[in-house]
Amino acid sequence: MLGALRSAGCFCDSFLTLSIIRLRVWIGFLCTVLLLLAAQGQRAHAQVPRSHNKPTGAPIMLGIDVLEEQGFKAIRQKRIGLLTHPAGVNRRGESTIDVLLRAQRTSGAKLVALFGPEHGIYGNFKAAVDVGDSTDTRTGLPIYSLHGTHRKPTPKMLAGLDAMVIDLQDIGTRSYTFVSCMLYTMAACFENDVEVIVLDRPNPLGGLKVDGPPLDTEWKSYVGAFRVPYVHGLTIGELAHMAKSAPGIMRVPGANGINVSEAHRQKGRLTVIPMRGWRRTMRWPETGLKWVPTSQYIQDFASVVGYPMLGLGTEIGKFTHGLPGPRYPFRTLAHPDIKLEVLQKELAALRLAGLRFTLIDVKNRQGKPAKALYVEVTDWDAWRPTELNFHLMRLAAKYEAKNPFVGLNAADKRRFLIHPGSAALLAELQRHGARTNIEALLRDWRARALVYQRHSRKYWLYGQ
């Protein structure tokens, strides 16, 4: 009996020992798997840039949603035109064109004409391409182009209209021309006694980011019609409110400019249909809305973030943004004379707040493995959207045999000046090149941006 118990005990000890060994093996295996998955996640993080998107709740109500909820009261019994583009949709993704056509059955409003900004009403034209008038094959309505022969509606285009409805998605950066198109359209409507109804939409960068050089008065143009910092921190409805309220904004010089009299500005009729649920602290991902591309190179929120960060710095000189083709526009950076590793090290040494420069794995035009230098925003609050551009300008003067900002022809000089809008910047780059004191310029612009932000609060339609 004792021997049997001992044998049983030995068996139990052996079984227990074997079980412990098996358990340790399984634990070791699981740890190995977890470590491999973690390493894979780290590699994926290095190869695939962050999207900035976060899980969100129910979408906010856009201006078009509020208009519909109110029974289309603002357009009831009116003949209306609509200035819009593919991103002009309600929170369910339905085109504003279709919403207003449906409204005709219940409100007595009649949509009689469509107006298209840069890229056209369906977004199928490239940047800076002139677009002609046409007829919409889907609805049969006339489409008047405001980025072709005319930059603002003519009296003939506006004849018979009671109101012009504007539903354009801006990206929060001055040189993106949709806000200029809105301003020019407001000017024409005020001069021809047509009411303007702006359906408000979010500033995807939020309502608190204000950054970059203000626009010199002499360089106002269709590219930059508002004298605001390059990143302006307002919604398109708030910009419209500013233009209606403040003298001189509706005056843009040049052959295709506008110059609205004070009498017309004061008499002009503007209605802004505000959003519901939007706050100034919200970036686009927090709105719960799906991003609809506003142009070929602004396909997602990542490119919205990149536009004010790399667009100016790649205008003059050899720096380029994006890869060959449509991938990572305004987020990857290259210079033909500088190795990516060298550029990465030099940019990292600048210690720019909220930014990290990461080499990622991509495929080139031939589909072969390659590297790219991705600009990642790591701290949204610390990030200053335009700062990198001006360091790139200084580096362009350092890297290139000839300072690219010296000896510009008239067209290139104008192209440069109407985008950042600062003659002082160009003068410093021409005079000092690679030794330009970018920080001194940035300090001046930041101080002026704070003043602008205090003054512009009077046009805010939304709190924080």
C-alpha positions in Angstrom: 0.0 0.0 0.0 2.8 2.4 1.0 4.6 1.5 -2.2 1.5 2.1 -4.2 1.1 5.5 -2.6 4.8 6.3 -3.3 4.3 5.3 -6.9 1.2 7.4 -7.1 3.1 10.3 -5.5 6.0 9.9 -7.9 3.4 9.9 -10.7 1.8 13.0 -9.4 5.1 14.7 -8.9 6.1 13.8 -12.4 2.8 14.9 -13.8 3.0 18.2 -11.9 6.6 18.7 -13.0 5.6 18.0 -16.6 2.6 20.3 -16.4 4.8 23.1 -15.0 7.3 22.6 -17.8 4.5 22.7 -20.4 3.1 25.8 -18.8 6.5 27.5 -18.9 6.8 26.5 -22.6 3.4 28.0 -23.4 4.2 31.1 -21.4 7.5 31.5 -23.3 5.7 30.9 -26.6 3.0 33.5 -25.8 5.7 36.0 -24.7 7.6 35.5 -27.9 4.4 36.0 -29.9 3.6 39.2 -28.0 7.1 40.5 -28.5 6.9 39.7 -32.2 3.6 41.5 -32.5 4.9 44.5 -30.6 7.9 44.6 -32.9 5.7 44.3 -35.9 3.5 47.2 -34.5 6.6 49.3 -34.1 7.7 48.6 -37.6 4.2 49.3 -38.8 4.3 52.6 -36.9 7.5 53.6 -38.7 6.2 52.5 -42.1 2.7 53.8 -41.9 2.3 57.4 -40.7 -0.4 58.3 -38.2 -3.7 59.2 -39.7 -4.7 61.7 -37.0 -8.1 60.1 -36.9 -9.7 59.1 -33.6 -13.0 57.3 -32.8 -15.8 59.8 -32.8 -19.4 60.0 -31.7 -22.4 61.2 -33.7 -21.5 63.8 -36.4 -22.1 67.5 -35.7 -24.9 69.2 -37.6 -23.5 71.2 -40.5 -25.1 74.4 -41.9 -27.0 72.4 -44.5 -28.3 70.1 -41.8 -29.5 73.0 -39.7 -31.2 74.6 -42.7 -33.1 71.4 -43.4 -34.1 70.9 -39.7 -35.5 74.4 -39.8 -37.7 73.5 -42.7 -35.6 75.5 -45.2 -37.0 78.7 -43.8 -34.1 80.8 -45.0 -34.7 79.9 -48.6 -38.5 79.5 -48.6 -40.2 80.7 -51.8 -36.9 82.0 -53.2 -35.1 81.4 -56.5 -31.6 80.4 -55.5 -28.2 79.7 -56.9 -25.8 77.4 -55.2 -22.0 77.7 -55.1 -20.6 74.4 -54.0 -18.2 71.5 -54.8 -18.0 67.7 -54.0 -17.4 68.4 -50.3 -20.6 70.3 -50.1 -22.6 67.5 -48.4 -24.7 67.0 -45.3 -23.6 65.0 -42.4 -25.0 61.8 -44.0 -22.8 62.4 -47.1 -25.7 63.6 -49.3 -24.9 66.3 -51.8 -26.2 69.8 -51.0 -27.4 70.0 -54.6 -29.7 67.0 -53.9 -30.9 68.3 -50.6 -31.9 71.7 -52.1 -33.6 70.0 -55.0 -35.6 67.9 -52.6 -36.4 71.1 -50.6 -38.3 72.5 -53.6 -41.3 70.1 -52.9 -41.8 71.5 -49.3 -40.4 75.0 -49.2 -41.3 76.5 -52.5 -37.6 77.3 -53.1 -36.3 76.8 -56.6 -32.7 75.9 -57.4 -32.1 77.5 -60.8 -28.3 77.6 -61.2 -25.0 76.1 -60.0 -21.7 77.9 -59.5 -18.4 76.2 -59.3 -15.1 77.3 -57.7 -11.5 76.2 -58.5 -11.5 72.5 -59.5 -15.1 72.7 -60.7 -18.4 71.8 -59.1 -17.5 68.1 -59.2 -13.8 68.5 -58.4 -12.5 67.0 -61.7 -10.2 69.8 -62.7 -6.6 70.3 -61.6 -5.4 73.3 -59.6 -5.1 76.6 -61.4 -6.9 75.3 -64.5 -9.5 77.6 -66.0 -12.9 76.0 -66.2 -15.7 76.9 -68.7 -19.4 77.2 -68.1 -21.5 74.1 -68.9 -24.7 72.3 -68.2 -25.0 69.8 -65.5 -25.9 66.5 -67.2 -27.3 65.1 -63.9 -29.7 67.9 -63.0 -30.0 69.9 -66.3 -29.1 73.1 -64.4 -26.6 75.6 -65.8 -23.1 75.6 -64.2 -21.4 78.9 -64.1 -17.6 78.7 -63.5 -16.1 81.1 -61.1 -12.6 79.9 -62.0 -12.3 80.7 -65.7 -13.2 83.9 -67.6 -14.9 85.2 -64.5 -13.8 85.1 -60.9 -17.1 86.5 -59.6 -20.6 86.1 -60.9 -21.7 88.6 -63.5 -25.0 90.4 -63.4 -26.3 88.1 -66.1 -25.5 85.1 -64.0 -27.3 86.5 -61.0 -30.3 87.8 -63.0 -33.5 86.4 -61.5 -31.9 85.1 -58.3 -33.3 86.1 -54.8 -30.4 84.4 -53.0 -27.0 82.7 -53.5 -26.4 79.8 -51.2 -22.7 79.0 -50.5 -21.6 75.6 -49.2 -17.8 75.2 -49.6 -15.5 73.2 -47.4 -12.4 75.3 -46.5 -9.2 73.9 -45.0 -8.3 76.8 -42.7 -5.4 78.1 -44.8 -5.5 81.5 -46.5 -4.2 80.5 -49.9 -6.8 77.8 -50.5 -9.0 79.7 -52.9 -12.5 78.6 -51.7 -12.7 81.5 -49.2 -11.7 83.9 -51.9 -14.4 82.5 -54.2 -16.9 83.1 -51.4 -15.7 86.7 -50.9 -15.9 87.5 -54.6 -19.3 86.0 -54.8 -20.5 88.0 -51.8 -19.2 91.1 -53.5 -21.1 90.5 -56.7 -24.3 89.6 -54.9 -24.1 92.7 -52.7 -23.7 94.9 -55.8 -26.7 93.2 -57.5 -29.1 93.1 -54.5 -28.9 89.3 -54.1 -29.0 87.9 -50.6 -26.0 85.6 -49.6 -26.7 82.6 -47.4 -23.6 80.8 -46.2 -24.0 77.3 -44.9 -21.2 77.0 -42.3 -18.8 74.1 -42.1 -15.9 73.3 -39.7 -12.4 74.6 -39.9 -10.7 71.2 -40.0 -7.7 72.6 -38.1 -10.0 73.8 -35.4 -10.8 77.4 -34.4 -7.8 78.1 -32.2 -4.8 77.5 -34.5 -3.6 80.9 -35.8 -0.1 81.0 -37.4 2.1 82.4 -40.1 2.7 85.8 -41.7 -0.2 88.2 -42.1 -0.9 89.3 -45.7 0.6 92.6 -46.8 -2.2 94.8 -48.3 -0.5 95.2 -51.6 -0.4 91.4 -52.1 -4.1 90.8 -51.7 -5.3 88.7 -54.6 -7.6 85.8 -55.5 -5.0 83.5 -53.9 -5.1 85.5 -50.7 -8.1 87.8 -50.5 -8.4 88.1 -46.7 -5.7 90.0 -44.7 -5.4 87.3 -42.1 -2.5 85.1 -40.9 -1.7 82.2 -43.2 -3.6 79.8 -40.8 -6.6 81.9 -39.8 -8.6 80.0 -37.2 -12.0 80.9 -38.5 -14.8 79.0 -40.2 -16.0 80.1 -43.7 -19.1 81.5 -42.1 -17.1 83.6 -39.6 -15.0 84.9 -42.5 -18.2 85.9 -44.3 -19.3 87.6 -41.1 -16.0 89.5 -41.0 -16.2 90.6 -44.6 -19.8 91.9 -44.2 -18.9 93.7 -40.9 -15.5 95.3 -41.4 -14.7 98.1 -43.9 -12.1 97.4 -46.7 -12.1 93.6 -46.7 -14.2 93.5 -49.8 -11.5 95.3 -51.7 -9.0 93.2 -53.6 -6.8 94.9 -56.3 -5.8 93.5 -59.7 -7.4 92.8 -63.0 -9.7 90.1 -61.5 -10.2 91.9 -58.2 -13.2 93.3 -56.4 -13.9 96.8 -55.0 -17.2 96.9 -53.2 -18.4 100.4 -52.1 -19.2 100.9 -48.5 -22.8 101.6 -49.4 -23.1 98.2 -51.1 -21.3 96.4 -48.2 -23.6 98.0 -45.6 -26.7 97.4 -47.6 -25.7 93.8 -48.6 -27.8 91.0 -47.1 -25.9 88.1 -45.4 -27.3 85.2 -43.6 -25.0 82.6 -42.0 -26.6 79.3 -41.0 -24.3 78.2 -38.1 -23.4 74.6 -37.3 -24.7 72.9 -34.2 -22.4 71.0 -31.9 -19.1 72.3 -33.2 -16.6 73.9 -30.8 -13.3 75.7 -31.6 -11.2 73.0 -29.9 -12.4 70.4 -32.5 -10.2 69.2 -35.2 -11.8 67.4 -38.1 -11.6 63.9 -36.6 -13.6 65.0 -33.5 -16.5 66.2 -35.7 -17.6 62.6 -36.5 -17.8 63.6 -40.2 -16.2 61.7 -43.1 -13.7 63.8 -45.1 -14.7 64.3 -48.7 -11.7 65.3 -50.8 -11.7 69.1 -51.6 -9.1 68.8 -54.4 -6.8 66.2 -55.9 -4.1 66.7 -53.3 -6.3 67.2 -50.3 -7.7 63.7 -50.1 -7.8 63.3 -46.3 -7.2 65.1 -43.0 -3.4 64.3 -43.1 -3.0 66.4 -46.3 -5.1 69.2 -44.7 -2.6 69.3 -41.9 0.3 69.1 -44.3 -0.8 71.9 -46.7 0.2 74.8 -44.4 3.3 73.0 -43.3 5.0 72.2 -46.6 3.1 74.1 -49.3 5.0 77.4 -49.0 8.4 75.8 -48.4 8.2 73.9 -51.7 7.2 76.9 -53.9 10.7 78.2 -54.7 13.8 76.1 -54.9 14.3 72.4 -55.3 12.4 71.1 -52.2 9.4 68.9 -53.2 6.6 67.4 -51.2 4.8 64.1 -51.7 6.0 61.1 -53.6 5.6 60.7 -57.4 1.9 60.1 -57.8 -0.9 60.8 -55.3 0.7 59.3 -52.1 1.4 61.5 -49.0 0.8 64.9 -50.6 2.2 67.7 -48.3 3.5 65.1 -45.9 6.8 63.7 -47.3 9.7 65.9 -48.1 12.7 65.6 -50.4 15.6 67.6 -52.0 17.4 66.1 -55.1 20.8 67.2 -53.8 20.5 66.0 -50.2 20.3 62.4 -48.9 17.2 61.7 -46.9 19.2 60.7 -43.9 21.1 64.0 -44.0 18.0 66.0 -44.4 16.3 64.1 -41.5 19.2 64.8 -39.2 19.3 68.5 -40.1 15.6 69.0 -39.6 15.6 67.1 -36.3 18.4 69.4 -35.1 16.0 72.3 -35.5 13.9 70.9 -32.7 10.7 72.3 -34.1 7.9 72.0 -31.6 5.4 69.1 -32.1 7.2 67.6 -35.2 9.1 64.4 -35.9 10.8 63.5 -39.1 10.6 59.7 -39.8 12.0 57.6 -42.6 9.2 55.3 -43.9 9.1 52.5 -46.3 7.3 53.2 -49.6 7.2 52.1 -53.2 8.6 54.4 -56.0 6.9 55.0 -59.3 8.2 51.7 -60.6 6.7 49.9 -57.7 10.1 49.1 -56.1 10.9 49.5 -52.4 12.1 53.0 -51.4 12.4 55.4 -48.5 10.6 58.7 -47.9 11.0 61.3 -45.2 7.6 61.8 -43.5 6.7 64.8 -41.4 4.7 63.8 -38.4 2.8 66.0 -36.0 3.4 64.5 -32.5 2.1 67.3 -30.3 -0.9 69.1 -31.7 -0.9 71.9 -29.1 2.8 72.6 -29.5 2.8 72.4 -33.3 3.0 75.7 -35.2 1.6 74.9 -38.6 3.7 77.1 -40.9 7.0 77.2 -39.1 8.7 74.4 -41.1 8.2 76.2 -44.4 10.4 79.1 -43.6 13.3 76.9 -42.3 13.0 75.0 -45.7 13.4 78.3 -47.5 16.6 79.0 -45.5 17.9 75.5 -46.2 17.1 75.9 -49.9 19.5 78.9 -50.0 22.1 76.8 -48.1 21.8 73.6 -50.2 21.6 75.1 -53.7 24.5 76.6 -55.6 22.6 79.8 -56.2 20.2 81.4 -53.7 16.9 80.6 -55.4 15.2 83.7 -54.0 17.6 86.0 -55.9 16.9 87.0 -59.5 13.3 85.8 -59.6 11.4 86.7 -62.7 8.3 88.8 -62.3 5.9 85.9 -62.4 7.8 83.8 -59.8 8.3 86.8 -57.6 4.5 87.5 -57.7 3.7 83.9 -57.1 5.9 83.8 -54.0 4.6 87.1 -52.6 0.9 86.3 -53.0 1.2 83.0 -51.1 3.1 83.9 -47.8 2.1 87.5 -48.4 5.2 89.0 -46.8 7.6 91.2 -48.7 9.8 91.4 -45.6 10.3 87.6 -45.8 11.4 87.7 -49.4 13.7 90.7 -48.8 15.4 88.8 -45.9 15.9 85.7 -47.9 17.3 87.6 -50.8 19.7 89.6 -48.6 20.8 86.9 -46.2 20.1 83.6 -47.8 21.2 80.7 -45.6 21.9 83.2 -42.8 18.3 84.5 -42.7 17.1 85.0 -39.1 13.9 83.0 -39.5 13.3 83.0 -35.7 13.1 86.8 -35.7 10.5 86.8 -38.4 8.5 84.0 -36.6 8.5 86.0 -33.4 7.1 89.0 -35.1 4.4 87.0 -36.9 3.4 85.3 -33.6 3.0 88.6 -31.9 0.8 89.9 -34.7 -1.2 86.7 -34.8 -2.1 87.1 -31.1 -3.4 90.6 -31.8 -5.4 89.3 -34.8 -6.9 86.5 -32.7 -8.0 89.0 -30.1 -9.6 91.3 -32.6 -11.2 88.4 -34.6 -13.1 87.1 -31.6 -15.9 89.5 -32.4 -16.7 87.4 -35.5 -16.7 84.1 -33.7 -19.9 82.2 -33.9 -18.8 79.3 -31.7 -17.1 79.0 -28.3 -14.4 76.6 -27.1 
